Amino acid sequence: MSRLMQSWKQPQKSASTDDDLNGFEPLEFPPNLKSSLRLDSLTELNSAEHRPLTGEQFLTYFDHDGRLINEHNLRQSVFKGGVDPEIRKEVWKFLFELYPFHSTKRERELMSVDYHLKYIELKKRWMEEIKKERFEEPEDVDVIQPPYLAEVPETSFTEMLQKSQLSVDDQQMQCLSIQAKVFSGRLSFDIKSLLPFIRIIDKDVPRTDRELQQFSGVKNPNLRILRDVLLTYASFNPKLGYTQGMNDIAARFLVVMDNEVEAFWCFSHFMKHIQDNFVEDGLLNKLRHVRCLLEELDPDLYHYLEYLDVIDLTFCHRWMLLNFKREFDLDSGLRCFEIISSHHLELSSLEAQQAREKQKRKDFENQGGKNKLEVPISNSDFTFDVFMCATILIMKRALLFGCKDASDVFQLICGLNAKLNLDEILRMTESLFFKYCKKSVSECFQMID
């Protein structure tokens, strides 16, 4: 590859001479390299069409008390085909940990009331503190009522509580209310540290998904709801606060849940798992995993991107941060989000282990039964979204080899917005995932030959 790199850097001459033929072999720029992966064969492992999880199928996962007893099958079904939009809200309540899988129907009714009461107390607290604050800078006054929300009515706490579908008696309500106040009071809160986050939130909310019906128009109440969800999260998570991109994630939950409280708690639970992506070191580490996987799967493409000085893969930043939200239309984007969040197919999952064991038996037989070894688990940092990133780059390798500089690469990636075929990418990613599992086994056997 080093010689190939030198060849790319050789100056082109207008005419060939006999002396030229004694030097480097003339190469086209960019080079026409063939991948060691046969892209046309990647769909062979998973060519069957999978249907979304239906309401009828979803009900079969519960027992008579309302416990979801078949978590593995649920995650598998979500991964294979996504979720029917008619039941997406109910499935997401489990997928994003609003309710434990083992909870009964009655327990979830009580939890719903508890969630609403706790959210109301959290929201009340920062709202009251903002009203008490004496602002020194004139522009800070807008944090109480930003101009873009001047004509947007507020949702009353009474109305918010009614959405919890109350099914508790007065005594239970009184007990849960006290617990919610205690919960809110125990959390640290600093209005001074919140103000910088408010300014960023008030810049991001007015431009979040305005092309969608849920957020379009001037007096749309969902703009206030989105702001309140983000402010409540930032108020009581001071270490992370608010960073651009969180608005896109919270908006996604609001679109599906259509309930401020449920959207907030799903968003909060989701952020616990991906919060590292919103700090510099965490996201850089994620991109490093994509680089390592790409180098292993397609070293020629890796080295070409390295030659163009874009191997840091910062152009994949948004893919990882927003789970490919901008790369697909709304419905495909939601389906992609729930498929990745199912965590069904990871290198530590049962399916990956079964693939490794199958390849292990096959290679053992090919060795004539002479060698047997314990195959280590592949790099568990290579999560399914990391495989998706690598897959998209490999699928677009011909176009990437047509790029002559970093500007061309960024222009190419930006041109992919809402133009990718989710089903094709998922099929190839899944196939690539299993090929990687088998490859890790085969390499172990080659080491002991």
Disulfide bonds with the S-S distance in Angstrom:
none
